[in-house]
Amino acid sequence: MSEHHHNKAPRGLWSSRIGFIMSAAGSAVGLGNIWKFPYITGMHGGGAFVIFYLFSIVLVGLPIMVAEMVIGRHARKDPVGAFRRLRGGIWTGVGWLGVAAGFVILSYYCVVAGWAVDYLWLSIKGTFSGAHAQEVPEIFGNLLNNDLAQLFWQAVFMGLTVWIVLGGVSNGLERANKVMMPVLFLILIFLAGYGLSLPGGAKALNFLFAPEWGKLDASGMLESLGHSFFTLSLGMGAMLTYGSYAEEETSIPGVAVTVAIMDTTVALLAGVAIFAIAFSYGMEPAAGPGLVFKTLPIVFSQMPGGTLVAILFFVLLVFAALTSSISLLEVVVAYYCDEKKWSRKKATLVMGGIIFLIGVPSALSNHLLADFHIIGDRNFLDSVDLLATNYMLPLGGLLIAIFTGWVLTTRLARAEIEKGEVRFHLYPLWHFLIRYVSPILVAIVFLYKIGLF
Ligand code: PFF
Protein backbone atom coordinates (compact mmCIF):
# COMPACT_ATOMS: atom_id res chain seq x y z
CA MET A 1 0.00 0.00 0.00
CA SER A 2 1.37 3.40 -0.90
CA GLU A 3 2.09 5.69 2.00
CA HIS A 4 2.90 8.92 0.21
CA HIS A 5 -0.42 10.59 0.94
CA HIS A 6 0.46 11.27 4.55
CA ASN A 7 -3.16 10.98 5.54
CA LYS A 8 -3.52 11.57 9.23
CA ALA A 9 -6.59 9.41 9.57
CA PRO A 10 -5.82 5.79 8.75
CA ARG A 11 -8.16 5.60 5.76
CA GLY A 12 -7.67 2.80 3.32
CA LEU A 13 -6.33 3.12 -0.23
CA TRP A 14 -6.53 0.72 -3.17
CA SER A 15 -3.15 -0.89 -3.60
CA SER A 16 -3.29 -0.62 -7.39
CA ARG A 17 -5.25 0.87 -10.25
CA ILE A 18 -6.39 -2.57 -11.30
CA GLY A 19 -7.59 -3.21 -7.74
CA PHE A 20 -9.70 -0.05 -7.90
CA ILE A 21 -11.13 -1.05 -11.28
CA MET A 22 -11.96 -4.58 -10.14
CA SER A 23 -13.61 -3.29 -6.98
CA ALA A 24 -15.68 -0.62 -8.72
CA ALA A 25 -16.66 -3.11 -11.42
CA GLY A 26 -17.46 -5.59 -8.66
CA SER A 27 -19.81 -3.09 -7.11
CA ALA A 28 -21.49 -2.39 -10.43
CA VAL A 29 -21.78 -5.99 -11.57
CA GLY A 30 -24.38 -7.64 -9.39
CA LEU A 31 -27.90 -9.01 -9.17
CA GLY A 32 -28.81 -6.02 -11.29
CA ASN A 33 -26.91 -7.48 -14.23
CA ILE A 34 -27.59 -11.18 -13.99
CA TRP A 35 -30.99 -11.35 -12.35
CA LYS A 36 -32.69 -8.05 -13.17
CA PHE A 37 -31.35 -6.92 -16.55
CA PRO A 38 -32.35 -10.11 -18.40
CA TYR A 39 -35.85 -10.17 -16.94
CA ILE A 40 -36.63 -6.49 -17.52
CA THR A 41 -35.25 -6.83 -21.04
CA GLY A 42 -37.54 -9.81 -21.49
CA MET A 43 -40.53 -7.88 -20.20
CA HIS A 44 -39.85 -4.83 -22.36
CA GLY A 45 -39.47 -6.72 -25.61
CA GLY A 46 -35.71 -7.06 -26.15
CA GLY A 47 -33.60 -5.19 -28.74
CA ALA A 48 -35.08 -1.70 -28.63
CA PHE A 49 -34.92 -1.70 -24.85
CA VAL A 50 -31.28 -2.82 -24.97
CA ILE A 51 -30.30 0.00 -27.32
CA PHE A 52 -32.05 2.57 -25.19
CA TYR A 53 -30.29 1.10 -22.16
CA LEU A 54 -26.91 1.63 -23.83
CA PHE A 55 -27.80 5.30 -24.36
CA SER A 56 -28.85 5.60 -20.71
CA ILE A 57 -25.49 4.24 -19.57
CA VAL A 58 -23.50 6.67 -21.71
CA LEU A 59 -25.58 9.82 -21.30
CA VAL A 60 -26.63 9.48 -17.66
CA GLY A 61 -24.64 6.78 -15.93
CA LEU A 62 -21.10 7.52 -17.04
CA PRO A 63 -21.08 11.28 -16.36
CA ILE A 64 -22.50 10.71 -12.87
CA MET A 65 -20.01 7.96 -12.11
CA VAL A 66 -17.18 10.37 -12.91
CA ALA A 67 -18.84 12.98 -10.69
CA GLU A 68 -19.15 10.61 -7.73
CA MET A 69 -15.56 9.46 -7.94
CA VAL A 70 -14.33 13.04 -8.22
CA ILE A 71 -16.29 14.13 -5.15
CA GLY A 72 -15.01 11.16 -3.16
CA ARG A 73 -11.39 11.54 -4.08
CA HIS A 74 -11.42 15.30 -3.65
CA ALA A 75 -12.86 15.07 -0.14
CA ARG A 76 -11.29 11.73 0.86
CA LYS A 77 -14.33 11.06 3.01
CA ASP A 78 -17.51 9.00 3.30
CA PRO A 79 -20.55 10.50 1.49
CA VAL A 80 -21.79 12.56 4.47
CA GLY A 81 -18.32 13.83 5.32
CA ALA A 82 -17.59 14.57 1.66
CA PHE A 83 -20.60 16.81 1.10
CA ARG A 84 -20.04 18.46 4.46
CA ARG A 85 -16.43 19.19 3.64
CA LEU A 86 -17.03 20.43 0.10
CA ARG A 87 -20.07 22.60 0.73
CA GLY A 88 -22.04 21.68 3.84
CA GLY A 89 -25.51 23.05 4.62
CA ILE A 90 -28.34 21.23 2.95
CA TRP A 91 -25.92 19.48 0.58
CA THR A 92 -24.83 17.30 3.48
CA GLY A 93 -28.31 15.80 3.09
CA VAL A 94 -27.23 14.18 -0.18
CA GLY A 95 -24.69 12.20 1.84
CA TRP A 96 -27.34 11.25 4.36
CA LEU A 97 -29.64 10.08 1.59
CA GLY A 98 -26.82 7.91 0.28
CA VAL A 99 -26.02 6.27 3.61
CA ALA A 100 -29.74 5.68 4.18
CA ALA A 101 -30.01 4.07 0.74
CA GLY A 102 -27.11 1.81 1.70
CA PHE A 103 -29.10 0.54 4.68
CA VAL A 104 -32.25 0.04 2.63
CA ILE A 105 -30.73 -1.62 -0.44
CA LEU A 106 -28.40 -3.95 1.45
CA SER A 107 -31.26 -5.07 3.68
CA TYR A 108 -33.22 -6.70 0.85
CA TYR A 109 -30.23 -7.39 -1.40
CA CYS A 110 -29.10 -9.97 1.18
CA VAL A 111 -32.50 -11.69 0.95
CA VAL A 112 -32.43 -12.09 -2.84
CA ALA A 113 -28.74 -13.03 -2.73
CA GLY A 114 -29.71 -15.56 -0.06
CA TRP A 115 -32.03 -17.24 -2.58
CA ALA A 116 -29.05 -17.52 -4.91
CA VAL A 117 -26.96 -19.16 -2.17
CA ASP A 118 -29.77 -21.61 -1.50
CA TYR A 119 -29.97 -22.41 -5.23
CA LEU A 120 -26.23 -22.95 -5.33
CA TRP A 121 -26.61 -25.42 -2.49
CA LEU A 122 -29.51 -27.15 -4.25
CA SER A 123 -27.47 -27.38 -7.46
CA ILE A 124 -24.55 -28.93 -5.61
CA LYS A 125 -26.93 -31.47 -4.09
CA GLY A 126 -28.16 -32.26 -7.61
CA THR A 127 -31.75 -31.31 -6.80
CA PHE A 128 -32.51 -30.02 -10.28
CA SER A 129 -31.13 -32.86 -12.36
CA GLY A 130 -33.90 -35.07 -13.58
CA ALA A 131 -36.61 -33.20 -11.69
CA HIS A 132 -39.91 -32.88 -13.52
CA ALA A 133 -40.56 -29.65 -15.36
CA GLN A 134 -43.59 -28.91 -13.17
CA GLU A 135 -41.73 -29.55 -9.92
CA VAL A 136 -38.94 -27.07 -10.49
CA PRO A 137 -40.93 -23.82 -10.21
CA GLU A 138 -42.43 -25.24 -7.02
CA ILE A 139 -38.96 -25.31 -5.49
CA PHE A 140 -38.97 -21.54 -5.65
CA GLY A 141 -42.46 -21.34 -4.24
CA ASN A 142 -41.43 -23.59 -1.38
CA LEU A 143 -38.45 -21.40 -0.60
CA LEU A 144 -40.59 -18.26 -0.55
CA ASN A 145 -43.00 -20.00 1.80
CA ASN A 146 -40.23 -21.08 4.13
CA ASP A 147 -39.50 -18.15 6.43
CA LEU A 148 -36.76 -19.89 8.38
CA ALA A 149 -34.86 -21.03 5.30
CA GLN A 150 -34.87 -17.52 3.91
CA LEU A 151 -33.64 -16.05 7.19
CA PHE A 152 -30.93 -18.67 7.30
CA TRP A 153 -29.61 -17.94 3.79
CA GLN A 154 -29.95 -14.21 4.32
CA ALA A 155 -27.79 -14.58 7.45
CA VAL A 156 -25.23 -16.70 5.59
CA PHE A 157 -24.92 -14.10 2.87
CA MET A 158 -24.69 -11.19 5.30
CA GLY A 159 -22.05 -13.14 7.22
CA LEU A 160 -19.92 -13.44 4.07
CA THR A 161 -20.36 -9.74 3.36
CA VAL A 162 -19.33 -8.75 6.89
CA TRP A 163 -16.36 -11.10 6.81
CA ILE A 164 -14.93 -9.45 3.67
CA VAL A 165 -15.58 -5.88 4.81
CA LEU A 166 -13.87 -6.57 8.14
CA GLY A 167 -10.63 -7.03 6.21
CA GLY A 168 -10.53 -3.38 5.17
CA VAL A 169 -10.07 -1.66 1.82
CA SER A 170 -7.04 -3.34 0.27
CA ASN A 171 -6.93 -6.54 2.32
CA GLY A 172 -10.68 -7.16 2.35
CA LEU A 173 -12.59 -5.53 -0.50
CA GLU A 174 -9.83 -5.35 -3.07
CA ARG A 175 -8.51 -8.84 -2.45
CA ALA A 176 -11.97 -10.40 -2.64
CA ASN A 177 -12.82 -8.54 -5.85
CA LYS A 178 -9.54 -9.50 -7.50
CA VAL A 179 -10.42 -13.16 -6.96
CA MET A 180 -14.15 -13.12 -7.64
CA MET A 181 -14.30 -10.84 -10.68
CA PRO A 182 -12.01 -12.89 -12.97
CA VAL A 183 -13.81 -16.08 -11.94
CA LEU A 184 -17.11 -14.40 -12.69
CA PHE A 185 -15.95 -13.36 -16.16
CA LEU A 186 -14.64 -16.82 -16.99
CA ILE A 187 -17.88 -18.50 -15.95
CA LEU A 188 -19.96 -15.99 -17.85
CA ILE A 189 -17.95 -16.32 -21.06
CA PHE A 190 -18.25 -20.07 -20.80
CA LEU A 191 -22.01 -19.91 -20.24
CA ALA A 192 -22.57 -17.43 -23.07
CA GLY A 193 -20.48 -19.56 -25.42
CA TYR A 194 -22.35 -22.63 -24.33
CA GLY A 195 -25.67 -20.85 -24.85
CA LEU A 196 -24.67 -19.80 -28.37
CA SER A 197 -23.85 -23.37 -29.26
CA LEU A 198 -27.42 -24.41 -28.46
CA PRO A 199 -30.25 -24.21 -31.02
CA GLY A 200 -31.70 -21.12 -29.30
CA GLY A 201 -28.47 -19.11 -29.62
CA ALA A 202 -29.36 -17.29 -32.81
CA LYS A 203 -32.83 -16.49 -31.54
CA ALA A 204 -31.33 -15.03 -28.36
CA LEU A 205 -29.01 -12.74 -30.33
CA ASN A 206 -31.89 -11.66 -32.48
CA PHE A 207 -34.09 -11.00 -29.47
CA LEU A 208 -31.40 -8.96 -27.70
CA PHE A 209 -29.94 -6.98 -30.57
CA ALA A 210 -32.50 -6.60 -33.35
CA PRO A 211 -34.65 -3.66 -32.26
CA GLU A 212 -38.39 -3.69 -32.78
CA TRP A 213 -39.09 -0.10 -31.87
CA GLY A 214 -42.80 -0.65 -31.57
CA LYS A 215 -42.17 -2.74 -28.46
CA LEU A 216 -40.49 0.07 -26.54
CA ASP A 217 -42.93 2.31 -24.69
CA ALA A 218 -42.41 5.14 -22.21
CA SER A 219 -42.41 2.78 -19.26
CA GLY A 220 -39.58 0.79 -20.86
CA MET A 221 -37.53 3.95 -21.40
CA LEU A 222 -38.00 5.05 -17.81
CA GLU A 223 -37.21 1.59 -16.52
CA SER A 224 -34.03 1.66 -18.56
CA LEU A 225 -32.93 5.06 -17.27
CA GLY A 226 -33.71 4.08 -13.70
CA HIS A 227 -31.89 0.79 -14.07
CA SER A 228 -28.75 2.56 -15.29
CA PHE A 229 -28.38 3.94 -11.74
CA PHE A 230 -28.91 0.69 -9.98
CA THR A 231 -26.66 -1.32 -12.26
CA LEU A 232 -23.77 1.17 -12.03
CA SER A 233 -24.19 1.58 -8.23
CA LEU A 234 -24.91 5.29 -8.61
CA GLY A 235 -26.91 7.82 -6.64
CA MET A 236 -25.98 6.68 -3.14
CA GLY A 237 -22.29 7.32 -2.78
CA ALA A 238 -20.90 3.83 -3.37
CA MET A 239 -18.70 5.05 -6.23
CA LEU A 240 -18.00 8.17 -4.18
CA THR A 241 -16.74 6.04 -1.31
CA TYR A 242 -14.68 3.82 -3.60
CA GLY A 243 -13.30 6.94 -5.29
CA SER A 244 -12.21 8.24 -1.89
CA TYR A 245 -9.73 5.34 -1.71
CA ALA A 246 -8.17 6.09 -5.12
CA GLU A 247 -4.69 7.37 -5.83
CA GLU A 248 -4.25 10.76 -7.48
CA GLU A 249 -2.30 9.19 -10.35
CA THR A 250 -5.36 7.13 -11.29
CA SER A 251 -7.43 8.49 -14.17
CA ILE A 252 -11.00 8.72 -12.92
CA PRO A 253 -12.56 8.98 -16.39
CA GLY A 254 -10.47 6.01 -17.48
CA VAL A 255 -11.67 3.92 -14.56
CA ALA A 256 -15.28 5.01 -15.03
CA VAL A 257 -15.32 4.13 -18.72
CA THR A 258 -13.72 0.75 -18.02
CA VAL A 259 -16.23 -0.02 -15.27
CA ALA A 260 -19.20 0.98 -17.43
CA ILE A 261 -17.94 -1.20 -20.28
CA MET A 262 -17.41 -4.17 -17.96
CA ASP A 263 -20.83 -3.75 -16.38
CA THR A 264 -22.57 -3.52 -19.74
CA THR A 265 -20.63 -6.47 -21.12
CA VAL A 266 -21.66 -8.62 -18.18
CA ALA A 267 -25.32 -7.65 -18.55
CA LEU A 268 -25.30 -8.45 -22.27
CA LEU A 269 -23.42 -11.73 -21.82
CA ALA A 270 -25.81 -12.76 -19.07
CA GLY A 271 -28.69 -11.91 -21.40
CA VAL A 272 -27.18 -14.01 -24.19
CA ALA A 273 -26.56 -16.97 -21.88
CA ILE A 274 -29.96 -16.89 -20.21
CA PHE A 275 -32.09 -16.31 -23.31
CA ALA A 276 -30.14 -18.79 -25.40
CA ILE A 277 -30.66 -21.46 -22.77
CA ALA A 278 -34.30 -20.50 -22.23
CA PHE A 279 -35.19 -20.34 -25.95
CA SER A 280 -33.49 -23.65 -26.63
CA TYR A 281 -35.96 -25.29 -24.31
CA GLY A 282 -39.00 -23.39 -25.46
CA MET A 283 -39.27 -21.00 -22.51
CA GLU A 284 -40.81 -17.53 -22.66
CA PRO A 285 -38.60 -14.42 -22.33
CA ALA A 286 -41.15 -12.38 -20.39
CA ALA A 287 -41.17 -14.58 -17.28
CA GLY A 288 -40.41 -11.63 -14.97
CA PRO A 289 -38.46 -11.86 -11.70
CA GLY A 290 -38.78 -15.66 -11.70
CA LEU A 291 -36.65 -15.96 -14.84
CA VAL A 292 -33.47 -17.16 -13.14
CA PHE A 293 -35.11 -18.92 -10.18
CA LYS A 294 -37.96 -20.69 -11.97
CA THR A 295 -37.49 -20.78 -15.74
CA LEU A 296 -33.76 -21.40 -15.89
CA PRO A 297 -33.68 -24.27 -13.36
CA ILE A 298 -36.32 -26.07 -15.45
CA VAL A 299 -33.81 -26.07 -18.24
CA PHE A 300 -31.04 -27.19 -15.90
CA SER A 301 -33.20 -30.16 -14.95
CA GLN A 302 -33.53 -31.24 -18.58
CA MET A 303 -30.25 -30.51 -20.27
CA PRO A 304 -27.31 -32.89 -20.32
CA GLY A 305 -24.69 -31.79 -17.79
CA GLY A 306 -27.33 -29.57 -16.21
CA THR A 307 -25.99 -29.98 -12.70
CA LEU A 308 -22.61 -28.56 -13.63
CA VAL A 309 -24.14 -25.69 -15.58
CA ALA A 310 -26.45 -24.94 -12.67
CA ILE A 311 -23.56 -24.87 -10.20
CA LEU A 312 -21.58 -22.54 -12.44
CA PHE A 313 -24.55 -20.27 -12.96
CA PHE A 314 -25.32 -19.91 -9.25
CA VAL A 315 -21.65 -19.43 -8.31
CA LEU A 316 -21.74 -16.61 -10.84
CA LEU A 317 -24.86 -15.13 -9.28
CA VAL A 318 -23.52 -15.39 -5.71
CA PHE A 319 -20.15 -13.86 -6.63
CA ALA A 320 -21.83 -11.03 -8.49
CA ALA A 321 -24.06 -10.33 -5.50
CA LEU A 322 -21.21 -10.49 -3.01
CA THR A 323 -18.94 -8.06 -4.84
CA SER A 324 -21.86 -5.60 -4.77
CA SER A 325 -23.07 -6.16 -1.23
CA ILE A 326 -19.61 -5.41 0.17
CA SER A 327 -19.73 -2.00 -1.50
CA LEU A 328 -23.14 -1.30 0.00
CA LEU A 329 -21.89 -2.17 3.48
CA GLU A 330 -18.69 -0.19 2.89
CA VAL A 331 -20.69 3.02 2.39
CA VAL A 332 -22.28 2.61 5.81
CA VAL A 333 -19.04 1.48 7.46
CA ALA A 334 -17.09 4.41 5.96
CA TYR A 335 -19.63 6.79 7.47
CA TYR A 336 -19.28 5.33 10.99
CA CYS A 337 -15.48 5.19 10.73
CA ASP A 338 -14.96 8.68 9.26
CA GLU A 339 -17.68 10.63 11.04
CA LYS A 340 -18.24 8.74 14.28
CA LYS A 341 -14.63 7.56 14.63
CA TRP A 342 -15.71 3.98 15.21
CA SER A 343 -13.21 1.22 14.52
CA ARG A 344 -13.82 -0.70 11.29
CA LYS A 345 -14.46 -3.81 13.33
CA LYS A 346 -17.16 -2.21 15.45
CA ALA A 347 -18.79 -0.43 12.50
CA THR A 348 -18.87 -3.56 10.35
CA LEU A 349 -20.20 -5.92 13.00
CA VAL A 350 -22.78 -3.55 14.48
CA MET A 351 -24.08 -2.22 11.16
CA GLY A 352 -24.03 -5.64 9.50
CA GLY A 353 -26.21 -6.86 12.37
CA ILE A 354 -28.59 -3.92 12.19
CA ILE A 355 -28.98 -4.16 8.43
CA PHE A 356 -29.67 -7.87 8.78
CA LEU A 357 -32.50 -7.02 11.18
CA ILE A 358 -33.89 -4.37 8.81
CA GLY A 359 -33.92 -7.10 6.15
CA VAL A 360 -35.94 -9.53 8.25
CA PRO A 361 -39.35 -8.18 7.11
CA SER A 362 -38.18 -8.55 3.50
CA ALA A 363 -37.25 -12.18 4.14
CA LEU A 364 -40.67 -12.78 5.64
CA SER A 365 -42.54 -10.78 3.02
CA ASN A 366 -43.72 -13.69 0.94
CA HIS A 367 -45.20 -15.81 3.70
CA LEU A 368 -45.52 -14.62 7.28
CA LEU A 369 -45.88 -10.98 6.24
CA ALA A 370 -47.47 -11.65 2.86
CA ASP A 371 -50.57 -9.62 3.70
CA PHE A 372 -48.55 -6.69 4.88
CA HIS A 373 -48.50 -4.18 2.02
CA ILE A 374 -46.60 -0.91 2.12
CA ILE A 375 -46.77 0.67 -1.32
CA GLY A 376 -49.90 -0.29 -3.25
CA ASP A 377 -50.30 -4.04 -3.26
CA ARG A 378 -46.56 -4.65 -3.00
CA ASN A 379 -45.14 -6.74 -0.21
CA PHE A 380 -42.35 -5.45 2.00
CA LEU A 381 -39.44 -6.55 -0.19
CA ASP A 382 -40.93 -5.12 -3.38
CA SER A 383 -41.82 -1.91 -1.58
CA VAL A 384 -38.33 -1.22 -0.26
CA ASP A 385 -36.88 -2.12 -3.65
CA LEU A 386 -39.24 0.36 -5.26
CA LEU A 387 -38.42 3.01 -2.68
CA ALA A 388 -34.68 2.64 -3.20
CA THR A 389 -34.43 2.15 -6.96
CA ASN A 390 -37.25 4.42 -8.06
CA TYR A 391 -36.88 7.24 -5.58
CA MET A 392 -33.70 7.28 -3.52
CA LEU A 393 -31.18 6.50 -6.26
CA PRO A 394 -32.60 8.81 -8.97
CA LEU A 395 -33.01 11.64 -6.46
CA GLY A 396 -29.47 11.09 -5.17
CA GLY A 397 -28.15 10.97 -8.73
CA LEU A 398 -29.98 14.13 -9.71
CA LEU A 399 -28.60 16.02 -6.73
CA ILE A 400 -25.07 14.71 -7.34
CA ALA A 401 -25.24 15.88 -10.97
CA ILE A 402 -26.49 19.33 -9.95
CA PHE A 403 -23.90 19.58 -7.20
CA THR A 404 -21.04 18.70 -9.52
CA GLY A 405 -22.19 20.72 -12.50
CA TRP A 406 -23.38 23.83 -10.75
CA VAL A 407 -22.14 24.03 -7.14
CA LEU A 408 -18.76 22.37 -6.97
CA THR A 409 -18.21 23.51 -10.58
CA THR A 410 -16.80 21.31 -13.29
CA ARG A 411 -13.64 23.48 -13.37
CA LEU A 412 -12.72 22.33 -9.89
CA ALA A 413 -13.65 18.79 -10.80
CA ARG A 414 -11.35 18.98 -13.80
CA ALA A 415 -8.50 20.15 -11.58
CA GLU A 416 -9.12 17.16 -9.30
CA ILE A 417 -9.10 14.75 -12.23
CA GLU A 418 -5.92 16.28 -13.66
CA LYS A 419 -4.04 16.36 -10.35
CA GLY A 420 -2.03 13.32 -11.34
CA GLU A 421 -0.42 13.10 -14.75
CA VAL A 422 -3.87 12.69 -16.25
CA ARG A 423 -5.33 14.65 -19.17
CA PHE A 424 -9.12 14.82 -19.38
CA HIS A 425 -9.60 15.30 -23.11
CA LEU A 426 -13.34 14.83 -23.10
CA TYR A 427 -13.84 17.45 -20.40
CA PRO A 428 -16.04 19.74 -22.58
CA LEU A 429 -18.33 16.83 -23.39
CA TRP A 430 -18.53 15.74 -19.76
CA HIS A 431 -19.18 19.33 -18.67
CA PHE A 432 -22.13 19.52 -21.05
CA LEU A 433 -23.53 16.14 -20.03
CA ILE A 434 -23.27 16.62 -16.27
CA ARG A 435 -24.69 20.15 -16.32
CA TYR A 436 -27.56 19.67 -18.74
CA VAL A 437 -28.20 16.24 -20.16
CA SER A 438 -27.94 13.96 -17.13
CA PRO A 439 -29.89 16.16 -14.71
CA ILE A 440 -32.68 16.84 -17.18
CA LEU A 441 -33.09 13.18 -18.09
CA VAL A 442 -33.00 12.10 -14.46
CA ALA A 443 -35.43 14.85 -13.50
CA ILE A 444 -37.87 13.57 -16.10
CA VAL A 445 -37.57 10.04 -14.72
CA PHE A 446 -37.99 11.26 -11.21
CA LEU A 447 -41.04 13.40 -11.89
CA TYR A 448 -42.60 10.54 -13.77
CA LYS A 449 -41.92 8.10 -10.95
CA ILE A 450 -43.50 10.32 -8.35
CA GLY A 451 -46.50 10.52 -10.64
CA LEU A 452 -46.25 14.08 -11.90
CA PHE A 453 -46.78 13.16 -15.53
N1 PFF B 1 -24.93 -2.35 -8.92
C1 PFF B 1 -25.51 -3.42 -8.15
C2 PFF B 1 -26.24 -4.37 -9.09
O1 PFF B 1 -26.32 -4.12 -10.29
O2 PFF B 1 -26.71 -5.39 -8.60
C3 PFF B 1 -26.45 -2.93 -7.07
C4 PFF B 1 -25.91 -1.82 -6.23
C5 PFF B 1 -24.70 -1.98 -5.56
C6 PFF B 1 -26.58 -0.63 -6.16
C7 PFF B 1 -24.18 -0.94 -4.82
C8 PFF B 1 -26.07 0.43 -5.44
C9 PFF B 1 -24.87 0.25 -4.78
F1 PFF B 1 -24.39 1.23 -4.10
Boltz pocket constraint, residues with backbone or C-beta under 6 A from the ligand:
constraints:
  - pocket:
      binder: B
      contacts: [[A, 27], [A, 28], [A, 29], [A, 30], [A, 31], [A, 32], [A, 33], [A, 105], [A, 229], [A, 230], [A, 231], [A, 232], [A, 233], [A, 234], [A, 236], [A, 237], [A, 238], [A, 239], [A, 320], [A, 324], [A, 325], [A, 327], [A, 328]]
      max_distance: 6.0
